[in-house]
Amino acid sequence: MENEVQETRPSRKKAIIIFVCIAVAFLVYFSIMEMMAQGRRYNALKEEFSYKQDEKNKIDERIFTDSSYLKMLKEKAYYQSRVAIAETDSIYLTINLQDSSVNLEISGVSVHKARIVRLKASRLLKGANDYIITSLLSRPLTIESDVSSIEKEPLMIKMAPKDTSEYQPDIMPDTADYEPVNYILHLDHGMRILVYQDEKLNPGDRIHLFIFDLRYRFRNTIKSLKSILTFKVPEYNPYIKLRLPRSDAKIIYRALPVHGQVGVYS
């Protein structure tokens, strides 16, 4: 019996060691593929938005590494995107990462401004002194879809009276008056804007935000795993994560059109 027990112990150790080695190897492989995904996204943007040299009037591309010149380019790109959206005569969103503010605008006029309480962005976007990213942001970004904890348009239910004397409207209150406001905007070029309410007004708000964010991460992880297991580089999504006051977050989400546009100043 003792010999059998002694034989099983080394076999268990070997199995554990093999399992740990496989897990570590997979984590390293996963990390490498994730880094390759970011590089692949950047290269795709580079092909579309890199500077095209004019044969007649060639420019020394070293100028694109000058911080002062790039700062002016960023400002120009931001105004270009805003002018392009303003021509649509529709309400749109602008995000200024430099002064931590978001604005709802119509035809270049701000109709609602909110301060960003907390901000987190991809390294690809935040403070990127890069002509390619600046060129990308010189054009409006379009909302392709969204995921939200509240309805886009609140549902109001009224009971029809038999006659005018019995008119007593029975209205279902807007659930967003007490539900947490968190949503994710899926933009073109794989961009993501995550907007979470900053306040914890109810005991369950913190748990709801954790679950909402966890679902988003879980979906992305599963999507990446499917690509990695088939030896494909997963898709990388540059993101901007904002914490806004609850009322501002709700106003912005409800005001934006279904396929609205966004301007970003990085």
VENSUL-V762898 format. One record per residue. RES is the residue in one letter. PSI is psi in degrees with one decimal (* if undefined). OMEGA is omega in whole degrees, -180 to 180 (NA if undefined). NEAR is the number of other ideal C-beta (glycine too) atoms within 10 Angstrom. Layout:
BEGIN
[[RES,PSI,OMEGA,NEAR] [RES,PSI,OMEGA,NEAR]]
END
This chain:
BEGIN
[[M,-44.6,-178,5] [E,-38.8,179,6] [N,-37.4,179,7] [E,-42.4,179,8] [V,-42.5,-180,8] [Q,-32.8,180,9] [E,-35.4,-178,9] [T,-31.1,-179,10] [R,-49.4,177,10] [P,-36.2,180,9] [S,-37.7,177,9] [R,-41.0,179,9] [K,-42.2,179,10] [K,-41.4,180,10] [A,-41.5,179,10] [I,-43.9,-180,10] [I,-43.6,179,10] [I,-43.6,180,10] [F,-45.1,180,10] [V,-42.4,-180,10] [C,-43.2,179,10] [I,-42.9,-180,10] [A,-44.7,180,10] [V,-43.6,179,10] [A,-40.9,180,10] [F,-40.2,179,13] [L,-41.2,177,10] [V,-45.0,178,10] [Y,-43.8,179,12] [F,-44.5,-179,16] [S,-42.0,180,10] [I,-43.3,-180,12] [M,-36.5,178,18] [E,-40.6,177,14] [M,-38.1,177,12] [M,-33.2,-180,13] [A,-42.3,179,19] [Q,-42.2,178,17] [G,-36.7,180,12] [R,-42.2,178,15] [R,-42.8,-180,19] [Y,-41.4,180,17] [N,-36.1,177,11] [A,-41.9,177,13] [L,-35.4,-180,19] [K,-41.3,179,17] [E,-35.0,-176,9] [E,-34.7,-170,10] [F,4.9,180,19] [S,158.5,-177,14] [Y,129.7,178,13] [K,113.9,-176,5] [Q,132.0,176,9] [D,123.5,-176,8] [E,-33.0,-178,5] [K,-40.5,-178,4] [N,77.2,-178,6] [K,142.9,180,8] [I,138.3,176,10] [D,113.0,-175,6] [E,-7.0,176,11] [R,-17.7,179,7] [I,-24.5,-178,12] [F,-5.1,175,17] [T,-3.2,179,11] [D,121.8,-174,12] [S,-39.1,-179,7] [S,-42.4,180,7] [Y,-42.0,180,13] [L,-33.4,177,18] [K,-43.3,178,13] [M,-37.3,177,11] [L,-39.8,179,19] [K,-45.4,179,22] [E,-42.4,179,13] [K,-44.1,-179,12] [A,-41.3,-179,22] [Y,-45.2,180,21] [Y,-35.0,177,14] [Q,-44.2,-180,16] [S,-39.3,180,23] [R,-40.0,178,19] [V,-41.7,-180,12] [A,-41.2,-180,15] [I,-36.4,-177,26] [A,-27.6,-179,18] [E,-13.9,-179,11] [T,-12.2,-178,14] [D,30.0,179,8] [S,156.6,178,15] [I,141.8,-177,18] [Y,171.0,-176,26] [L,136.1,172,25] [T,138.9,-180,22] [I,117.9,180,23] [N,103.8,-178,16] [L,-16.8,-179,18] [Q,-43.7,180,12] [D,12.1,176,8] [S,56.9,179,14] [S,154.3,173,15] [V,146.1,-177,23] [N,139.8,165,18] [L,127.8,-176,20] [E,153.2,172,19] [I,120.3,179,16] [S,39.7,176,13] [G,-1.9,-179,13] [V,127.8,180,9] [S,126.5,179,11] [V,-15.0,176,12] [H,129.5,-179,15] [K,140.4,179,13] [A,146.7,177,18] [R,136.6,176,12] [I,118.6,-178,21] [V,-46.0,177,15] [R,146.5,-174,11] [L,135.9,174,14] [K,133.7,-178,11] [A,158.4,176,19] [S,147.3,177,19] [R,-24.7,179,9] [L,-25.1,-175,19] [L,-44.2,-172,18] [K,115.2,177,14] [G,24.3,-177,12] [A,109.6,176,20] [N,76.3,-172,16] [D,129.0,-179,21] [Y,-36.1,-176,21] [I,-47.8,179,19] [I,-39.0,178,25] [T,-41.2,178,22] [S,-38.8,177,18] [L,-45.2,-176,24] [L,-1.4,176,25] [S,-8.0,179,18] [R,148.9,179,17] [P,143.6,174,24] [L,136.5,-175,23] [T,135.6,177,15] [I,119.1,180,20] [E,-35.5,178,14] [S,174.2,178,10] [D,159.5,174,18] [V,128.5,-174,14] [S,156.1,177,18] [S,-8.6,179,19] [I,162.4,178,19] [E,145.6,177,13] [K,-44.5,177,12] [E,119.0,-178,9] [P,139.8,180,14] [L,123.7,180,8] [M,123.2,-179,10] [I,126.6,179,9] [K,141.3,178,11] [M,126.7,-180,10] [A,127.5,180,8] [P,158.5,177,12] [K,-38.6,174,7] [D,176.9,-175,6] [T,-28.0,-178,6] [S,-23.3,-178,7] [E,13.3,-176,9] [Y,110.4,175,11] [Q,94.5,-175,8] [P,131.7,176,10] [D,103.6,-172,9] [I,130.7,174,9] [M,122.9,-178,10] [P,153.3,177,10] [D,121.0,-178,16] [T,-23.5,179,12] [A,-8.1,177,19] [D,-22.8,180,9] [Y,-14.1,178,9] [E,148.3,177,17] [P,148.8,-177,22] [V,104.9,177,26] [N,136.5,179,23] [Y,161.3,-179,21] [I,126.2,178,20] [L,123.5,178,23] [H,114.1,-178,15] [L,169.2,175,23] [D,167.8,-174,13] [H,21.1,177,17] [G,11.0,-178,15] [M,149.7,176,23] [R,137.0,172,16] [I,117.1,-179,22] [L,121.6,-179,18] [V,119.5,180,25] [Y,140.0,176,23] [Q,142.8,-175,24] [D,-36.0,-175,16] [E,151.7,172,15] [K,80.9,-173,14] [L,-32.1,-179,10] [N,155.9,-179,12] [P,-32.3,-177,7] [G,-3.5,-176,12] [D,-41.0,-179,18] [R,-41.8,179,11] [I,-41.1,180,12] [H,-43.7,180,18] [L,-41.4,179,19] [F,-45.6,-179,10] [I,-42.0,-180,14] [F,-45.4,180,18] [D,-37.1,179,15] [L,-41.0,178,10] [R,-41.7,179,12] [Y,-45.6,179,16] [R,-39.5,-179,9] [F,-44.1,179,11] [R,-43.1,180,11] [N,-39.6,-180,16] [T,-45.0,179,12] [I,-42.2,179,10] [K,-42.1,179,13] [S,-41.7,-180,19] [L,-40.4,179,14] [K,-40.1,179,11] [S,-44.2,-177,15] [I,-40.4,-180,18] [L,-19.9,176,10] [T,16.9,176,7] [F,38.4,175,8] [K,145.4,177,12] [V,125.7,-179,18] [P,165.6,179,20] [E,135.6,177,13] [Y,132.8,-179,21] [N,104.3,174,17] [P,140.2,-173,22] [Y,158.0,170,19] [I,119.3,-179,24] [K,122.6,-176,17] [L,139.4,168,23] [R,117.9,-178,17] [L,156.8,170,24] [P,143.7,-173,16] [R,-45.9,-178,18] [S,-40.4,179,13] [D,-42.6,-180,22] [A,-41.5,-179,26] [K,-43.2,180,22] [I,-44.6,-178,17] [I,-45.8,-178,23] [Y,-43.8,-178,22] [R,-30.9,-176,16] [A,-30.9,-177,15] [L,136.1,174,21] [P,164.0,-178,12] [V,-44.2,177,10] [H,52.4,-179,11] [G,176.3,-178,22] [Q,155.5,-174,24] [V,138.2,173,23] [G,136.4,-176,26] [V,134.0,174,23] [Y,109.5,-176,18] [S,*,NA,23]]
END
